[in-house]
Amino acid sequence: MKKVLVAILLAPALLSAQSRAKNVVLFLADAGGIPTITAASLHATGVSRGLFIQKMPNIALSDTSTASQIVTDSAAGMTAIVTGYKTHNGVISQSADTVRGKTDGAPLKTILEYAEEHGLSTGLVTNDSLTGATPSALYAHANERAQSALIFQQAFAPRFGDGVDVMIGPGRAAITKSLAAAGTDLDTIATRTKRPIHAALSDVPADARRAIVMLDSSAFDLEEAVLAAQRILSRNKKGYFLMVEGDTHTDNVRVGLDRMVALDKTVARMASVVGRDTLLVFTADHSFDIALRGGLLGKPLLDGLEAEQAKAAEEKRRNIRIPAVRMDNGHAGEPVMIAAMGPGADRVRGYMLNTDIFKVMMQAFGWKADDAVPQTAQR
């Protein structure tokens, strides 16, 4: 009887321990709404539920509105996901009293900064620019997402810990130009901070515990880069936080859908590599105005696309109309999908706010957010 009582008393503690994550990997499909996911599945597999992310065990919907607008951009959308607070379009991890491009609001502490504070290794991989709104929302705070030089330099002046350990992504030419206008350059920053800025993934030493790789092009193997980042970060026995962004905008329909498929394969590969101590979360910052308007199962989804694109270019219009797909080239405000697996994934359920994703990750780590928050911040 005593043994049974002890087991009952210990059960909550055991369940709590099992729900703790050592590592968290956040996959962010930029513009990867449910219509894009469904279209990518049909495009790649011929069925509407053929992607790995569609079969993850915990799935929910997420509102994507900002502090003031129904339709978000990547800056406000990612800020909500990684800080737990809503802000305005164009604003990078600053509170809702920020005036875009004019005045700063209070800096909002990000999940990456919490990880740095707790001694974890941190990383980000993106096939958009390293100073794009999605990755920069993790390590920078700015009233205007276009302030590339200001944003990039904040990666080398962290508020917590020693800053982002791994950064892999493109944007070298644009960032170099922005830094030059600000009176500095990559070599100066690398020398001053003693952090080499590599031009290729192959340049990173095999035993590296930190690495910055700034590529010329987005045409690189996302899965290879993510696996390299995970290997580096996992050398920290305390754990790691990693964010992976796949740009899945479907303004170029075929490219966007192919990128969603590539991101899905990366999620699946990571699920096979990481252990039970790792929470994997997939979501999107916002949806995109693409819709399935017809088509037949067993037929290629994108039949007629190239001819339609040529016609659209000739007529100087940006929308696409083919039998199966309509694309109107803009962000959309409908809910997006959250999918999760691993410790803490059971908290992903129902109809959530984008700010709830931050809470899921924090609770998985077993951390409590700071009590002192900006009065103007909106959850």
N, C-alpha and C positions, 0 to 999 in steps of 0.2 A: 504493500500500500504506500509506504514511504517513497519507494522508487517511482511509482506512478505519479505521486504528487510532485516530486522533484522534476520529473520529465515535463509535467504540465507547466510548472513554474518557469522552466528553462526554455520552453518552446518559443515564446515571443522573442527572447534574446537570440536564439538560434536563427529564427526567421529574419531578424534585423541584421544579423551578421551576414547572412546569405545575400541580402539585398544591397550590401555595400560593394562598390566598384573600386578596384585599384586604378583602372584606366577608363577613360571615356573617349570615344571617337565620334565626332559629329560630322555627318555627311550632309552637305548643303547643295541642293540642286537649284542653282540660280535661275528663276523663272520656271522651275520644274513642277508646275501644278498637275492636278489629276488628269486633265485632258492631255497634257504632254506625256505623262507616264503611260496612259492607255494607248496613245498613238505610237509611242516608242515600242511598247510590247507587241502591238499588231505589226508594226514595221519589221521588227526583228524576229518574232517567233510565229506570227500568223494567228495568234490568239490574244485575247484581251487581258489575260492574267498569266503572262509568261515570264515576267521579270522576278528576280529574287526579292526585291523590296516589297512586292505585292504579296509575298508569302511569309513575310516576317511575322512572328507570333503576336505582337502587340501593335495595333493600328488605331489611329485616331484622326480626327479632323482638327485643323487649327485655323482660327481667325487670323487675318494678316493686316488688319487696319493699323493706322498710325495714331498718334495722339490727336491728330486733327483731320486726317483724310481717310477715305474708304480704301483707296488704292495706294499701296506702298511702293517705294523704291527699295533698292537693296540696302541703302544706308539705314533707313528707319527700320526695315524688316529685320536685318541682322542685329541691329542694336537691341531690339526687343528680345530676340532669341538668346543673346549672349549676356545681357545685363538684367533681364527681368523687368525692364521699364520701357514704355513707349516714348518715342520722340517724334520729330518731324522729318519729312522727306529731305534728303540731302545732308542730314546731321549724323555725325559719327560718334556714337557713344557719349553723348551729352544730353542733359535733361531737357524737358519739354519747354523750359523758359528760354532756350537758345533761339536766337534770331539768325536764320541761315545766312551765312556769309557776312554777318555784321557783328554779332556779339556772342560770346561764349556763355553756355550754361554750365552747370556743375558737371564734372566728369562722372560718368557712371562706371562702377567697377565691373569688369567683365569676368566671365568664367575662366578665361586664360590668366587674368591677373590673380584671381583666387588660387589657381593652381600654382602659379609662381610663388605666391605667398606661403603656400603649404609645402614648398620644396619639390614639387613635381616637375618633370620636364614637359615642355610645351612645344607644339609645332603647328604649322599650317602648310597645306599644299593646295595650289589653285591653278586652274588653266586659264584664269583671268589674270589681270595685273596684280602684282604683290601689293600695290597701293589701291587696288579696287575696293569698293565699299564693303564687300563681304569680308575679306581677310582683315582689312584695316580696322573694322569695328571691334576686333579682338585685342589689338595692341595700341590703338591710337584714340585720341579724343579731339575732334575738330568740328567747327561750326559749318564747314563746307567740304563735301566729299572730294571736290576737285583740287584741294590743297595738297597735291602729291608730295612735294618736297617736305613740307611740314609733317605730313603723315609718316613718310618713310623714316625720317630722322627720329621719330618717337620710338621706333623699334629698337633704337640704340640708346635710348634714355628712359628705361622702364621705371614705372612708379613702384613696382613690386618685383622682388627677386632680381634675377639677372637678365630678364627679358626673354623674348621668344628664342627657343633653342634651335629650332629647325624652321626655315622658310624656303619653300621651293615653288617657283612660279615664273611666269614671263613678265615682260614690261621693261626690259633693260633700256631700250632706246628712249622711251617716253620718260622714264624715271631719271635717266641721265640728263635729259634736256631740262626737266623741271629743277633738278639739283643745280645745274649750271646757272639757271636764272636766279637761284637763291644764293649763288656765290660759293658753291661747294661741289664736290664730286664723289663718286664711289670710292676712289682710292684714298681720298682724305678721310672719309668716314671709316673705311676698313682699317686704316693705319691707326687712327686715333682710338678706336674701340678694340683694336686687336682681334677683329673678326673678319677673316677673309670672305670676300664675296665672289663665289665661284661662278663660272660661266657655263658649266656643264655638270651634270650629276656625277659623271665619271671622275671629276676632279676632287671629289670629297674623299678624304682618307678613310681607309677601311675601318679604322678604330675610332672614328670621330664620335664625339658625344654632342656636338653642336655643328650646325652647317647652314650656311645661307647660299642658295643656288638661284641666281637671277638669269633667266633664259631670254633668248631673243624672240622666241616664238611660242605660241600656245600649242603647236603641233608636236607634242611629246607624249610619251606613254604614261598616262596618269597612274595606272596601276603600279608600274615600276617605281615611280616617284613616291607613291604612298607606302609601298612596302619598304623602300629605303628609309623613309622618315620613321616608320614604325620600328625598324631595327635599331635605329639610333636612339630613339626615345626610350625604348624598352630597356636600355642599359641602366636606367635609373631605377633602383630597387623600390623607391617610394611610389612609382607609377608615372603616368603621363596623361596629358590632354592633347588631342590632335583634332584639328578641323580640316576637312577635305571639301573643297568647292569644285563642282563641275558646272561650267557655264552651259546651261541648256536652253538658252533663248532660242526660240524657233522662228525668228525673223528670216533666217535661212532654214527652211523646214527640215531638209534632209540632214544638214550638219547638226542642228539642234537635237533631232531624234537620235542620231548616231552617238552624240555625246551623252545623252541620257542612258543609252544602252551601255556605253563604256563605263559610266559612273556606276551603274547597276552591277556590272561585272566586278568592279573594284570593291563594292560593298560585299559581294558574295565571297571574293577572295579573302578579304579581311576577316570575314566571319569564320573562314576555315583556318586562319592563322592564329588569331588571338585566343586566349583561354577563357574560362568561365568567369574570370575576374574582370572582364571588360564589357562595358555597356556600349552598344552600337546604337546610334540614333540617326535616322534619315529624315530630312524634311526639306521644305522649300521656303525661301523668303517671301515669295509671291508667285502667283499664277501668271499665265500669259494667254493672250487672246487667240488661241487656236482651238478649233472644234472639229469633231467628227460629224460630218453632215450626210454621210452616205457610205457607199462602198459595199463590197461583198467579201465574206470570209473566203479565204483561199486565193484571193486576188491581191497583188501587190498594192499596199496602201497608197503609195505615192505615184501611181500611174498618171502620166500626163504632167508631172511636176515641172520638168525642165522646159517643156514647150510653154507652159503657163508663166514660168519665171521670165522667159525671154519676151513674152507678150507684155508682161507687167513692166519690164524695164523699158520697152519701147513706148508704152503709154505713160511712163513716169508715175506709176502707182506702186504702193508698197504692200498691197494686199494680195492674197492668193486664193484662187477658186479652182479646185479640181474636184472630181466626183466625190472623193471620200473626205476631203479636208478643206476647211476654210481657215485662213489665217489673216488677222487684221492688224498685226504688228503693234502690239501695245501690252503693257501690264494689265492684269485683270484682278478683280477684288474678291473672287470666290475663295472659299476655304481651300487649304492645301492639306496634303497627307503628312502625318507623322507616323513613322514605323520604328520599332525598337526591338532589341533583343539583348539579353544579358541581365546582370544585376540591376534592379530598379526599373526594368522595362515595364513592369506591371502598372506603373504609374501613368503610362501612356494609354489613355482610354477616353472615350466620349468625345465631346466637342470642346476643345481647349482653346485657350488664348496663346498667341505666339510667345507671350511672356512666361507661360507655364513651362515651356521647354527648358528655360534656364533653371527653374525650380526642380524639374526632373533630374537634371544633371547634378545640381548641387546636392540634392537629397541622396542621389546614388553614391556620391563621394562621402556622404555623411557630414557635410558642412552646413553651417548656418550663415546666411547672408548678414552683412553688417547691419546693425540697428540704425546707424546714422545714415539716412538717405536724404537726398534733396527734397524739400517740401513740394517743389513743383513737379517732381517726377510722377508719372502715371503708370500704374501697374497694368 
